[in-house]
Amino acid sequence: MTSSTPPDPSPSHPQRQPQAQALSADAHAWLAGLPPRYQPLATARQHPHIVNRLCELWPTPAALPAYMKELVLSSRPARREGFAFEVLTELADLQSLVDDMQQAPR
């Protein structure tokens, strides 16, 4: 009998946690609080883990650009399928909102 040990994650690509299959309660509240034009509803349906993460990062606007970039331009070695057009559109709209938030006078 041989034991199977998972390979060590590379330093640049740490082992990922399992993806959430549903939106968190906080993510539901976050979605409801966004202006309707920016609510990523298709993303929430198709990729709830992304919306959960956006909700977690939203209070720290400086962290958002890096995450948004990671979503669209991944450097992971595994091949990606890519996002549906409606998801890409929602992510672009959210990126626009993030940009506006960062440029707004404080």
ZAPAFI-696118 format. One line per field, with one value per residue (C-alpha): residue in three letters; residue number from 1; z, y, x. Coordinates in pm, 1 decimal. Example, Ala and Ser with C-alpha at 12.3 -4.5 7.8 and 13.67 -1.06 7.14 Angstrom:
% ZAPAFI-696118
res = (ala ser)
n = (1 2)
pz = (780.0 714.0)
py = (-450.0 -106.0)
px = (1230.0 1367.0)
***
This chain:
% ZAPAFI-696118
res = (met thr ser ser thr pro pro asp pro ser pro ser his pro gln arg gln pro gln ala gln ala leu ser ala asp ala his ala trp leu ala gly leu pro pro arg tyr gln pro leu ala thr ala arg gln his pro his ile val asn arg leu cys glu leu trp pro thr pro ala ala leu pro ala tyr met lys glu leu val leu ser ser arg pro ala arg arg glu gly phe ala phe glu val leu thr glu leu ala asp leu gln ser leu val asp asp met gln gln ala pro arg)
n = (1 2 3 4 5 6 7 8 9 10 11 12 13 14 15 16 17 18 19 20 21 22 23 24 25 26 27 28 29 30 31 32 33 34 35 36 37 38 39 40 41 42 43 44 45 46 47 48 49 50 51 52 53 54 55 56 57 58 59 60 61 62 63 64 65 66 67 68 69 70 71 72 73 74 75 76 77 78 79 80 81 82 83 84 85 86 87 88 89 90 91 92 93 94 95 96 97 98 99 100 101 102 103 104 105 106)
pz = (0.0 -94.9 52.9 -179.7 -71.5 -255.5 -427.5 -248.8 -373.4 -552.2 -371.7 -638.4 -645.3 -295.7 -263.0 -307.3 -70.6 -203.2 -376.8 -203.5 -359.6 -223.4 -135.7 222.6 417.0 404.8 25.6 -6.9 197.6 0.1 -330.6 -207.0 -99.2 -439.6 -693.5 -921.2 -1224.3 -1044.7 -883.9 -1025.5 -1024.2 -1302.1 -1129.7 -802.1 -971.2 -1167.7 -937.2 -580.5 -445.7 -644.1 -502.0 -150.6 -195.5 -340.7 -37.8 194.9 13.6 -40.4 294.2 186.6 -149.9 -196.3 -222.2 -490.6 -802.3 -750.6 -704.3 -1007.0 -1215.3 -1086.2 -1196.8 -1553.3 -1598.0 -1395.6 -1377.3 -1258.2 -1452.6 -1507.2 -1814.0 -1752.4 -1935.9 -1908.1 -1798.2 -1972.9 -2145.4 -1887.7 -1603.4 -1778.2 -1829.3 -1460.4 -1353.8 -1587.0 -1438.5 -1086.1 -1187.2 -1309.1 -973.3 -786.6 -1003.2 -932.4 -559.0 -555.2 -751.6 -541.0 -308.5 53.1)
py = (0.0 337.0 663.4 943.8 1280.2 1591.5 1776.1 2072.0 2395.6 2618.0 2940.8 3155.7 2949.9 2843.0 2565.0 2703.8 2645.4 2474.3 2720.5 2828.5 2691.2 2962.9 3329.5 3420.8 3629.0 3916.9 3886.7 3900.5 4221.6 4364.9 4297.4 4462.5 4768.9 4825.5 5051.3 4826.6 4901.3 4750.3 4444.7 4141.0 3907.2 3673.4 3646.9 3565.6 3286.1 3139.5 3213.5 3277.3 3241.2 3550.3 3760.5 3632.8 3743.4 4082.1 4135.4 4051.9 4290.3 4577.4 4749.7 4761.3 4941.6 4926.0 4544.1 4545.0 4633.7 4342.7 4096.5 4231.4 4195.5 3841.2 3747.7 3857.7 3794.1 3487.4 3366.5 3022.1 2742.3 2554.7 2642.9 2847.6 2825.7 3198.1 3384.5 3420.8 3757.6 3874.2 3797.0 3982.6 4278.5 4280.6 4258.6 4548.5 4753.4 4678.2 4771.2 5103.9 5155.9 5070.5 5316.8 5587.2 5515.1 5545.9 5872.6 6036.2 6312.3 6206.1)
px = (0.0 139.4 33.7 -49.2 82.0 -23.9 258.1 407.4 255.9 503.5 592.7 429.0 110.4 5.0 -247.5 -597.3 -884.2 -1197.4 -1426.8 -1744.7 -2059.3 -2288.5 -2282.3 -2211.3 -2463.9 -2216.6 -2190.4 -2570.3 -2572.8 -2280.2 -2457.4 -2775.0 -2576.7 -2417.7 -2586.9 -2798.1 -2578.0 -2276.9 -2435.3 -2251.8 -2551.4 -2434.7 -2097.8 -2274.2 -2469.6 -2180.1 -1885.9 -2006.4 -1651.5 -1548.8 -1831.4 -1754.7 -1392.2 -1489.1 -1710.8 -1420.1 -1184.7 -1430.1 -1353.8 -985.7 -1000.0 -622.0 -644.3 -912.7 -707.9 -468.8 -755.6 -942.1 -625.0 -570.6 -922.0 -868.8 -495.8 -411.0 -53.4 -160.0 6.3 -321.3 -522.2 -837.4 -1165.6 -1228.6 -1537.9 -1870.1 -1916.8 -2172.7 -1930.3 -1647.5 -1880.4 -1974.9 -1610.6 -1523.6 -1809.7 -1688.0 -1332.8 -1470.7 -1644.6 -1323.7 -1129.5 -1388.2 -1373.8 -995.0 -996.7 -1270.0 -1147.3 -1130.6)
***
